[in-house]
Every structure is written in structure tokens, then in C-alpha cells.
Amino acid sequence: GPQAAIANQARPEIAEALARGRLVTVAGPPGMGKTRLALEVLGAHDGSFCDLSAAGDLPSACEAIARALGGRLGLDPVASVGRVLESVGARLVVLDDFERVAAVAGDAIRDWLA
């Protein structure tokens, strides 16, 4: 169906994007198979999946990310996730449903990628 065709087209584009940069966004309408595609890509890499569908704000997103990576939060959730990301090294981290917190997480993402 159309989802398979889109996934087949997107896979090499995602691989190229991962080779070029540290942040890759897979966007599209609900039900298009973004999560399934991200899980397929993750299966080919050493990485972690983090479901942010229950995150309503940046602190709850940080909690979910730290938990998915086997870390813990300190007093500063953003800095804590930064330390956890540093400790896991160069691995793929899929943040599913990140759009729920994207509006308030821009600065955090910049810190984590720095």
C-alpha cells in the first residue's frame, strides 16, 4: 500500500540524513507509519526508542528520555538528559511523538546536540 511505498522511499533518505547529521526528523500525518519506519531504522543501529506520547511538558519528556536510556534525572532535567546522552555515546535515539513537546524543547535539543 501507500505506507510501504513511502517507507521504501524514506529509508535511504533517512540513512543519508543520519550519515550527514545528528538530528533527523521524520514528519507526516498520523497513521503514515512514521513510528514503524523509525523502529525499522533503529533495528539497523545500536540505539534506543523513547515514547513521548504521554509527555505533556519538557520535564516529563526529559524523564521519559532518561528512563529509556537507563539514566536518572537530577535537579536540572535538561542537563541530566544531556549527561545521560553523553554517557550512551554515539547511538541512535528515537524520540517518538516529540512534536508534543517540540515547542518548548528547542533550547534543550540545542543543548543536547552541542
Secondary structure, DSSP 8 states (H G I E B T S, - for coil): -HHHHHHHHHHHHHHHHHHH-S-------TTSSHHHHHHHHHHTSSEEEEE-TT--SHHHHHHHHHHHTT----SSHHHHHHHHHHHH-S-EEEEETGGGTHHHHHHHHHHHH-
